[in-house]
Amino acid sequence: MSTNAAESILSSDSIWGSIKNIIKENINQRSYKTWFEPMQIISLTDDSLELSVPNRFFCEWIDNHYPNLMQNAIAQILGESKKIKYVVKNNDSESSPYNSDDWSQHHRGEIKMPSSIEINSPYYTPINDRYLFESFIVGDSNNFAYAASRAVADSPGKTNYNPLIIYGGTGLGKTHLVQAIGNHVKLRKPSAKVFYASSETFTSHFITAIQQNKVSEFSAFYRSCDILLIDDIQFFSNKGKTQEEFFHTFNDLHQNGKQIILTSDRPVNELVTLEERMISRFKWGLVVDIQPPEFETRLAILRHKCEESDLSIPGEILEYLAANLTDNVRELEGALTKILAQVTFTAAEPTLELARTIVSEIARPDKSILTIERIMEYTSQIFSLPVDQLRAKTRKKDIVQARQAAMYLSKQLTSYSLVTIGLHFGGRDHTTVIHALECVDDRLKDDVAYRQKIESMKRHLGYNK
């Protein structure tokens, strides 16, 4: 079928749908959902097929791994191959304005060492050698983050994914992936300086350096690395001096082609208490997320852990755990560890009843789920106003302050997004929520009575974060 004939019968969307169907038949479901399902057609001409993709990483991954698959599918539907053009639609993944130099250019003249170099510094934190790519269970929820991490580990400093930022909830595997990158690099190049720290450790070391008048030594240490791994960058929040130090460290490393990998518990755009100049640097690279694992991945994680422990647990028990512990990998592994401990130390048989008991302890079903509505109701009581006023369009000072406090508590104490929080407060957009968070943060710094009030509200709601 010629291109013109095809276009006369089918719309561009239908043509792309047919192409994707062929691709789907020739690839596993996980890869299809990760790489091809998100793509959308923009236009089809006699010469080219233009597709939108979430970020640059998609383009390079598909070109490197599926070039023939794409062209064969196009040829089957259109009767000829086409030049494929990609358009990146996600601003969070803008390519870096710097051209990363080749990794080898930054390591000329180095002496290859048979084992990892020893680093004698009070600021050095070794990475855990148990965190490997081989022990990371891949599923639909984390496939993209895994692929991006492998790409960076294979070519640190050479790709456009600098920095690489992995975000997601607690216990989903961010730290595992970050340290797996470090271990992979050290295995291939033992002389590489791979530095790891949580943001809290970085901050603590920086404060110590200030107290000991060793800031220059601190700066020189972190800027001497080849790979910098920083966990939980959200904890840089409201730490102005630390942010400034990290900002200059980031710039120095990036401009010298060194790889930076960061993790966060939320998307970059929701790191509202970090300086805007730092947020803009984060957007230079690639931002990927990890979602809570689906049932199949949870079950695979449990089976893998059983194999590591060389113990056999009945399938129905593993399936029960996978079906009832859905939030994160850490809870899942914790439950299995308790069962394995029972089997190992008491010679007891693992039973479904034991699994139920452990799940009930972890899940705590008797603990009520905190909702935005509940926070709004309680806030209205504390500020002595009707709850409907929190949704109203009024700009009266007392109502605005109550609304901002409720928004702040909603962000602090729940996992709802800024958009969802805004919708609960009369359909306000996420920028209004961001402004509310900033106002509350500013007031908390200077107003002791207000800070005590907010902390009291947190405790009353059953959380103390």
N, C-alpha and C positions, 0 to 999 in steps of 0.2 A: 504494500500500500504506500503511495507517495505521501509526502508531507501535506501537500495541498488537499488531497483527497481525505486524508485523516482529519485535517482541521475542518473540512466542510461537514463532516459527519459528527465529530466529537468536539466538545469544548476543550479548552486547555486543561481545565480541571479533570475532565474525564480521561484525557490522554495521560496526564500525570498519574491518575488513579490506576490506570491500566499498567503503566510502567512499574508502579510500586507493587502491584499484585504479582508481577513476574519476579521482582526482587524478593518479595516475601516468600515465594515458592523455593527460592534458591539460597536461603540463609536461615539461620536459627532465629527463633522468635525474639529472644533477648536482644540480639544484635539489630534486628529489624526495628524493634520498638525504640532502641536507643538512638540509632543513627538515621533511619529513613522516615520513620513516622513523623518526627517533628518538622521535616522539610515541607515547604509549600511552593507551588509554582507561581511565578510572577508573570512570565511571558514565554511564548514559544514563537520563534521566527524560522525562516528558511535555514538560517545558519546556526542558531543557538537555542539552548534551553536555559532560562534564567530561574534560579531557585533561591528562596530565602532560607537561611539557616540561623540558628541561635547565636553562633559565635564562630570565630576563625578556626577554632579547633576542629569543628565539624568538617570544614572544607579540606583541611590537610589530612585528617584521618581517613576520610572517604577516598581522597585521591591516592593515598598511600596503600590502603587496604582493599578497596573495592572498585578500582578503575574499570576493570573488564566487566564486572557485574553490571555497573551502571550503563556502560555503552552497549552491552549485549541486550539489555532490557529495552533501551531506547530504540535500537535497531529492529527488534522484534515487533514493536508497535508502529514505528514510523517508516521502517524499511531502509533506514540509513542512520548513521551515527550523527551526533550533534556536539558542538562545542558547549560545554557546561559552564555557566557563569553563576557564581554564588554572591548573594547579597546578605551581609550580616545585619540582622534586625535588632540585636540586643546590645544596648549601649554599655551594659555592665562588662562586656567582653571586648572593649575597644583595644586595638592592637597598640603596642607600646610605641612611643615616638622615638625610641632609641633602637638602633640596629644592633642586636646582640652579636658580639664577635664570636668567632668559633671558640669552643671550649679549649681546644689545644693551644690557641694563641695566648691564653692567660696562664699556661703552665709549661712554657718552654724552659728547658734547662733543668726541670725538676728531676731529681733522682728517684726512680721507682723503688719503692720499699716493699719487702716481702709481706709486711703486716701493717695494720693501721698505725698511723703515727701516734705517739703519746703526747698529749697536750697537758702541760703542767700549769694550770691557772685556776684560781678560785672561782672564776666565772664559767668554767666548763662543766656541762652536764652531759654525761654519756647517754646515747640512745639505747633503747632496749633491743638487744639482738634477737628477741623472740618475735618482734614485729616484722614480718616478711610478706612480700606479695604472695608467696606460695601458700601462706596460711590465712589469707584474706578471702572470705567467701563472697563471690560476686553474684549479684542478682540484679533485677530490674531497678531496684531502689538505689544502687550504688555503682552501676556499670560505667556511667559516664565519668564519675569521679575517679574510679579505678583506672580507666583508660588514660585519662589526663595525667594521673600520677605516674603511670608507666612511661608515658611519653616524656615527661620531665626527667624522670630518673634515667632514661636512656640517653638524653641529650641535655644535661643541665646547663643553663645559660645560653643555649643555642636556639631555643624556640621563642615564639611570641608569648608564651605562657609564663610571663615573668612580671609580676609575681603570679604564682598559682595560689588561689584562695579556695579552700574547701569549707563550706558551712553546713551546719545541720545541728540537730538536737544532741543532747547528752547521750553518750553511750552508743553511738551509731557507727563508730570506726574511723573518725577523723584522725585521731592520734595514731592509730595503727597505720593508716595510709601515709601520713607524714613521715613517721619513723621508718616505714618500709622504703620510702624514697631514699632516706639517708643510708640505710643498710645496703641498698642496691648499689648506690654510688660508691660506698666504701669497699664493697666487694670487688667492683670493677676497677677502682682506682684507689688503692689503700692510702696513697699520699694526700688524697683530698681532705681538706679541712671541713668537716660537717659539724656545725654547731646547732644544738637544740636547746630551747628554753621555753617555758610557759611565759606568758606576759607578766604574771605575778613574780616569777623568778627574775626576769629581766628587770622589773621595777625594783625588786629588793636589792639586786646587785648594784643597780644604779644609785640607790639611796646610800648603800654602804660605800660606794666609790666617792660620793660627795662628802660623806662624813670623814673618810680617810684621806681626802684630798687626792684621789686617784682617778679622777674622771677621764683624764687623757689616756691612762692605762686601760680603763674600761672601754673607751671608744675604740682604741687601737685593737683590742682583742676582737670585738664583734666585727670590725671592718676588715679583719684579716682572713675571714673565712671564705670558702668557695661556695658552700651551701648554708643558708640560714633557715632554720625551721623554728617558727614561733607559734605556739598553741594559744588559743583563746584570746585573740587580740581585742575582744570586747572589754577586757579588764584594763585596757589602757584608758578607759573612760574617766574623764575628769582628772587625769594626771598630766597636767600641762607640761611640766619639765621633762617627764618621761617621754611624752609624745614628741617633744621637740628633739630629744636625743635619738629616738627611734627614727624620726623623719630624716635626720641627717645620715644616720646609718643606712637607711633604706636607699637614699639617693647615692651614696658612695658605692654601695654594693651594686646597685642596678647599672650605674654608669660604667662600672668596670666589668660588666658581663657576668656577675656572680648571680646564682639562682636563689630566689627567695620563695619560700612556701609558708603560707599562713593558714590558720584555722579560726573559725568564728562560730558562735552559736546562732547567728542570724545573718541575713543578706547584707552586703556592703551598704546599701542605701538605708538600712535601718540602724546603722552604727551612728546614731544621731549625736552622741556626745564626744565623738572624735572630731578632730579639726578637719575642716573641709579640704585643706591642702593634702592631708593624708588620705582622705577618701578618694580624692582624684588620682593619687598615685596607685591606689589599690585597683582602680579601674583600668590601669594600663594593661593588665594581664588578663588572665582567664579566671572567672568565678564559676565554681561548680558546686552543686549541692548533693548531700546524702539524705535520703528520705528513710523513714522507718522501714525495716525490711518486710517484704510480703511473706506470706505463709511458707512458700516453697524455700525461700532463702533462710528463713528462721529454722526450718527443719534441717536444711543442709548444714547450717552452723552447728546445730546440736549433734548431728551425725559425725561431723568432722571432729568435734571435741571428744566424742566417745572413742573415735579411732585413735586420737592422740593419747588418750588415757588407757588404751588397750582394754576397755571394758565394754561389755554388751548390755545395753539397756533396751527393753522391749519397745517395739515401734509405737505401740499405743501410748506409752508414757511420753515419748518424744513428741508425738503428734499432739498430745494434750498440752504439753508445755508450749509448743509452737502456736497452738490455737488460742492460748489464754494469756500469753505474755507478748504483747504486740508492740510495745512502745520503743524498746531499744535492745541492743545486743547485750549490753552489760547485765540487765536483769535476767535475760535468757540464760546467759552463761552462769550467772550466780545461782539460779535455780538448779541447773544441772550439776554444778559443783557440789551443792548440798546433797543431792541424791548420790553422786559418786562417793562423797565422804561417808555416807551411811553404808554404802556397799563395801567400801574399802576397809573401814575401821570397825564395823560391827558385824560384818559377814551377813547382813540382812539382805533379803531379796527386794529389789526395787519394785514397788507396787504403785498402782494408780492412786490409791488412797494417800500414799506418801506424797505423790506429785500434787494432789489437790491441796494438801496441807501447806506445802511449800509455796504454791501459787497464791493461796489465800494470805499468807504472811507477806509476800512481796507486793501483791496487787492492792492489799488493804481495801477491799470493796466497801467496808463500812465508812471509809473516809469520803465525805461528800465532795463532789467535784465543784471547784470554784468557778463560777461563771461571771461574765461581765455584768449580767443583770443583778446578780447578788452583790457585787461590788458597788454598783450604782445605788441599790436600795440602802445599803449600809452607809454609804457616803452621804446620801440625802438625810439620813437620820443624824449623823454627826454634825452636818452643816445646817440642820434645821430648815430644810426646804423640801417641797414636793419633788419626787423623783422625776416627774415630767419636765421640771425646769432644767434638768441636765441635758435634755434633748432639745429644748427650746432654742430659738434663734437669738434670744436676748443677750445683750452684752453688759448687763449689770455686773459690777465688780465681784460681789459676793457669789453670784451664780457662776461666773467665769472661773473663779478660783476653785469652787467646789467641783466643777466639771473637769478642770485640769488635774485636780487631785485624783479623781476617779479614773481618768485616762492613764495617769501615771501608775496607779495601783494595778490597773488592768494589764499594762505592759509588763510590770514587774512580776506579777503573780500568776499570769496565765501565759499560754503559748500562742495566743491569737495574734494575727498580723496587725500592722498599723491600719491597714484598710478595713479589716473586720472591726477593730475597735472604733474607728471613725463612724462606721455604719450604725453602731449601737447608740452613738450620741447624736442622733438626729440626722444621720446621713452625711456627716462631715468627712472631708477627704483626709488622706494620710498626712498632708502637710500641716493641717490643723493639729493633728495628734503630735507630730514632731515638735511643733511650737509649744504645745502644752508640756511635753516632757522637758524641754529646755527651760521653760519658766519654773517648773517645780524643782528641777536640779539647781537652778540659780538660787532659789529661795532656801533650799535645804542647806546650802553652804553658809548662809548668814543668819538665818532665823532659827534659833535654838528651840523655841516653843513650837514652831511649825514642824521642825524635824521630829520632835518628840510626839507630836500629834500623828504624823504619818506613820511612825514606827509603831505607835499604839494601835493604829488601824490595821496594820499588817498582822500584828499579833492576834487581834480580835478575829480576823478572818481565818486564823488557823495556820498561817504561814509566817515564817520569820526569815525572809531572804535578805 
